[in-house]
């Protein structure tokens, strides 16, 4: 099982969290399943950027983003080299 460490975020998770993610689960699904209400306006269909996250550690352990995700990421606010759409980043 993979652990996801969520850094404190004023609105989503003020105290931060450490959660266990199931293999094959997206980061977005894992967060939602553990009560962290990350926005996902397109219902995880890779049609928006509301679930944009920055992977601080373990980025190389994820499958690389596909072309559609890369196109969406180009529209994300606060884009960093290790940005992903949490709905597309599979654990």
C-alpha positions as CSV (number, residue, x, y, z in Angstrom):
1,X,0.0,0.0,0.0
2,X,1.2,3.5,-0.8
3,X,1.1,6.3,1.7
4,X,0.1,9.8,0.6
5,X,1.2,12.6,2.8
6,X,-1.1,15.7,2.5
7,X,0.6,18.9,3.6
8,X,-1.6,21.3,5.6
9,X,-3.9,23.3,3.4
10,X,-6.1,26.0,5.0
11,X,-9.3,24.9,3.3
12,X,-8.9,21.2,2.4
13,X,-6.9,19.7,5.2
14,X,-5.8,22.2,7.9
15,X,-3.9,19.7,9.9
16,X,-2.4,17.7,7.0
17,X,-2.9,14.0,6.8
18,X,-1.2,10.7,6.1
19,X,-3.5,8.3,4.1
20,X,-3.1,4.9,2.6
21,X,-4.0,4.6,-1.1
22,X,-4.9,1.3,-2.7
23,X,-3.0,0.2,-5.8
24,X,-4.8,1.3,-9.0
25,X,-6.6,4.1,-7.2
26,X,-6.1,7.7,-8.3
27,X,-4.7,10.3,-5.9
28,X,-8.0,12.1,-6.2
29,X,-10.0,8.9,-5.3
30,X,-7.7,8.3,-2.3
31,X,-8.1,11.8,-1.0
32,X,-11.9,11.7,-1.4
33,X,-12.1,8.2,0.2
34,X,-10.3,9.7,3.3
35,X,-12.5,12.7,3.7
36,X,-10.3,15.2,2.0
37,X,-12.8,17.1,-0.3
38,X,-10.5,17.9,-3.2
39,X,-12.4,19.7,-6.0
40,X,-13.0,17.6,-9.1
41,X,-15.5,19.5,-11.2
42,X,-15.3,17.2,-14.2
43,X,-16.0,14.1,-12.1
44,X,-12.4,12.8,-12.8
45,X,-12.7,12.7,-16.6
46,X,-9.6,14.9,-17.3
47,X,-11.7,17.7,-18.6
48,X,-10.6,20.4,-16.2
49,X,-7.8,21.3,-13.8
50,X,-9.7,21.7,-10.5
51,X,-7.9,18.6,-9.0
52,X,-4.4,19.9,-9.8
53,X,-1.9,18.8,-7.2
54,X,1.9,19.2,-6.8
55,X,3.7,15.9,-6.1
56,X,6.6,16.8,-3.7
57,X,8.0,13.3,-3.4
58,X,7.4,10.1,-5.4
59,X,6.6,11.8,-8.7
60,X,8.9,9.4,-10.6
61,X,6.9,6.5,-9.1
62,X,3.8,7.5,-11.0
63,X,3.2,6.7,-14.7
64,X,4.0,9.7,-16.8
65,X,1.1,12.0,-17.7
66,X,-0.5,11.2,-21.1
67,X,-0.9,13.9,-23.8
68,X,-4.5,14.8,-22.7
69,X,-3.3,15.4,-19.1
70,X,-0.4,17.4,-20.3
71,X,-2.7,19.6,-22.4
72,X,-4.9,20.2,-19.4
73,X,-2.0,20.9,-17.1
74,X,-0.9,23.7,-19.4
75,X,-4.1,25.4,-18.3
76,X,-3.6,24.9,-14.6
77,X,-2.9,27.8,-12.2
78,X,0.4,27.5,-10.3
79,X,1.8,24.9,-12.6
80,X,5.1,23.4,-11.4
81,X,7.4,20.7,-13.1
82,X,5.9,18.1,-10.7
83,X,2.3,19.1,-11.2
84,X,-0.3,16.4,-11.9
85,X,-4.1,16.2,-12.1
86,X,-4.9,14.0,-9.1
87,X,-7.7,12.3,-11.1
88,X,-5.1,11.0,-13.6
89,X,-2.2,10.2,-11.2
90,X,-2.7,6.5,-10.4
91,X,-1.0,5.0,-7.4
